[in-house]
């Protein structure tokens, strides 16, 4: 909902705080320009993948990221969030880390600067982009050149219109039908991590797009089943959805993820719900014990080999 500014209050603030007013106006103009541009230059924050409209709280304590937040808070309040990737087409940074070539521009909606220089911030996803270049800045953080993905929109795209009577529309309808069943199971079977978890998710990502908006619908479903904070009931698909080539592929990814999620859900009171977590925990303990025993065995074998070699005169 668009708010109507109070002209009298605006004039009063402009007269009382002229320097702060000009800084805010410049930052607002920069945000408006960036929102209408197809390319951009953004400071990079490597963390979890985030989708448009998702909110994420961050504790900023590394020096490079403190420099990043300090800079963007003086301007556009926007930066790039990208997840780690093992894909063949991942972007390799100068420190050797590999990140996804697709990420999301986020905007700081809340910032609390602490006395020791740390920041507690909340960001919200805006637009998906693809990284085209990157460079290290004097502040120690990486800056990326990005191209905003043209397929993301809240209105039907040309590809959606062309496929409205075909595969894309059918896939969108199938995905939309599955959403209600998936969400009902999450609520009724007790998979929310805290009271009001699902309402909070819906409050962040807004109403579901229509089936004529294939790309927007796929992004919305991915944000629903991979929320922040997570539900832990669906495979992680956010990087896949952002990197998919067509609306049909994006819709197929989210549909398969919902189907996989529902296959893994178990009703309350079922023996599986009680036994499986215990079995998983015991398996982790056994795996850890196995690794310890294997490590001890390797060390013991190595020591015996060294003694044998010394005894045979191999080692001096």
N, C-alpha and C positions, 0 to 999 in steps of 0.2 A: 504494500500500500504506500503510495507516494504522499509524503507530508508536505503541507503548504508552509513555507517559511514565514516567520513574522518579520515584516520589513522594519518595524520600529526597533525590535530587539537586535536585528542585524546591524542597523545603523549605530545603535548604542555600543555594541561590541566593537565595531570597526573604529569608532572614535576613541574608545577606552584602550584598546589593544591593537594599534595599527600594524605593528610588526608581526605579531602572531596571526592577525587576520590575513596578511599578505602571504605568509607561509602556508596557512591552511588553504587559501585560494589557489596558490600555485600547485599544491599537492592534489587538490581536487581536479584542476585542469589536466595534470599529468595522468591521473587515473582515467579521466574521460578520454584522453587521447589514446591511452593504451587499450581501453575497451573497444575502440573503433579500429585499431590497427591489426593487420594480419601477421606482423612480426614483432619481436620485442627482445629486450636485453634484461635478464633477470639474475639476481643473486641466487645461488644454488644452496638448498638445504637438503642433505641426503638423509632420508628417514623412511618411514612407512609410506606406501602409496596412498594417495588421497584422490577422491573423485569430486567433481563439481558439486557444490552445496554441502558436502560433508564438513563437519567441524572437528578440529583436532587441537587439544591443549598440549603445549610444549614448554619444557623447562630448558631455557637456553643458558648454558654454562661454559661451553667451549669458547675460547678466545675468538676464533675465526667467525663463529656464528653470532657472538656478541657484537662483533664489528658489523656483520651483515644486518642485524636487527637495528642497530644504532643508525645505520645509513638509511634503510628503507623507512624508518619511522620519521625521518626528516623529509621524505618525499612521498612516493606512491603508496607506501605501506604494503607493497606486494613483492613476493619472491616466488621462486620455483621450488616445489617439493617433488622429489623423485626417489623411487625405491631402488634398492640393490637388485641387480639382475645377473643371471648366469647365462642368458641367451647369447647366441652367436653374434647377434647384431647389437650387443650392449655397448655403451659408450665407455671407453677406458679413460679414467682421469690420470693426472700426473702422479698421484700417489699409488697408482696401481689398482685402485678400486674400480669396479665395473657397475655401472648404473643403467637403468632402462633408458632408452632413447625417447620414451614417452613419459610425460609427467603432467602435473597440474599447477597452474598459477594459483597461488593462494593469497588472500588478503588478511592482514591482521585486523581483527574486529575488537580485540581487547589486549591491552599491554600493561603490565605492572613491572616497572623497573625497580630492582632491589638495590640496597645501599652498596653492596659489594660488586655491582656491575652485572649481575645475572638478570634475566628477564623471565617472567611468567607470562606467556602469551596464549591467545586462542586465535586460530586462523580458520578461514572458511574457503573451500575450493571454489574457483571461478571458471577457468577455461583449461581444456586439455591442449597440450602443445607437443611438438616434436623438436628435439634438440638438433641444431644444425652445426654448432661450433661451441667451443668453451675455452676459457682462459683464466689463469690465476690472477687475482687482484692484489694490490698492495696491502689490503686488509687481511689477506690470508685465506679468504673464501674464494670459491670459483664463481665466475659469472658465465652464464650460458646465453647464446643467441638461439632464439626459438622461433618456430613458425606455428601459429595457432591452427589447430585442425579445423578445416572448413566444414566438416560434416556435422559438427555439434551445433544444435540449434533447438530452440523451444517451439519452432514452427516446422512444418513438414519440409524436408529437403527435397531437391530434385530427384535424388535416387529413390527416396521414399515414394514420391508421387509416381515415378515410373513403375515401381514394383507394387503399387497399392492394390492392384488386382491379382497379384501373383504371389511368389514365394515370400517376399518380405512381409506383406500384410498377414499372410497365414502364420508365419513364424511369430509375428508380433501378437497376434490373437492367442496363439498357443502359450506364449510366455505370460501374457496378461492373465489368462485363465489359471495358470499354475501359481501365480503370486498369492492368491487368496488361500489356496490349500496349504501352501508352504507356511504362510504367516499364521494360519489357524493352528497348525501343529506346533509351531514355536511357542505360541501363547498357551495353548491347552496342555501341552506336554511338559511345560516348565523349563523351557530352554532360555528364557530371558535371564540375564545375569544379575539383574536387580529390578525392583519394582518400578514400573514405568519405563522400562528399557525400550520397548517397541514404540510407545508414543513419543519418546525423545527422538528416536530415529526419524519418525515421520515428520516431526516438527522441524528437523534439520533439512531433510531432502524435499519436503513439500509434497503436493499432490502428484499422483501418478500421471505421466503423460499419456495421451491417447495412442491407439494402435497405429494411427497414421503418422506418428512421430517415431519411427523405428529406432533411430540412433539415440534420441533422448530417452526413450523407454528402456533401452538396453543399459544405458548409464545409470538410470534411476534404479533398476533392479539390482545391478551390481553394487550400488551404494546401500541398498536395503539388506542384501544378504551378507555383505562384507562391511558392516558398519564400524564406526569408531565411537566408543569402545566396542570390541568385537563380541559376537555371539558364540563363536567357536563351533558352529554347526555346518558351515559350508566351506568348500574349497576356496582358496584365495584366487580370484580371477581379475582383479582390478587392472593389473598390467596387461593381461591378455585382451581385455575389452578395449582399453585405450589403444592398443597396437593393432587391433583387427582391421582388415582392409575394407570391409563392406558392412552395411547395416545387417545383412542376413547373417554374416559370420558372428557379429556381436550378439545378435539375438540367440543364435544357436549356442554360444558360450554360456550365456546366462541361464538358458533353459536346461542345458545339461548339468550345470552347477546346482540348480534347484532340485532336479531329479536325483542327483547324487546325494545331496543334503538330506532329502526325505528318506532315501533308502537307509541312511545311517542313523536316523532318529529312532528312538525307542520309547514306547509308552511308559508313563509312570507306573511303578509297581511291577513291571516286567522283570523277570529274573536276569535278563540281559542288562537292564539298566543298573542292577545291583552288582552283577558279577563282572561285567566287562571292565569297568574302571579299576576294580581290584586286580583283574588279570593283567591289564596294561601296566599297572604300577609294579606288580611282581615281575613282569617281563623286563621292565627297565632295571630293576634291581639285579636280576639274573644277568642281563647284558653287561651291566657295570662290573659285576663280579667276574664275568667271563673275561672282560678286558683286563682286569687286574691280574687274574691268574695267567692269562696269556702273556702279559708283560713280564710277570715274574718268571715264567718259563723261558722266555726269550733271553732274559738277563742271566738266568742260571745256566742256560745252554752256552751263552757267550763266554761266561766265566770258565766253564769246563773246557771249552775249546782253547781258551788262552792258556790254561794250565797244561793242557796236553801239548800245545805248541811249545811252551817253555821247556817242558820235560823232554821233548824231542829235539831241542836245540834250534827250533825254528825262530823263536824270538830271542833277542839278545838280552 
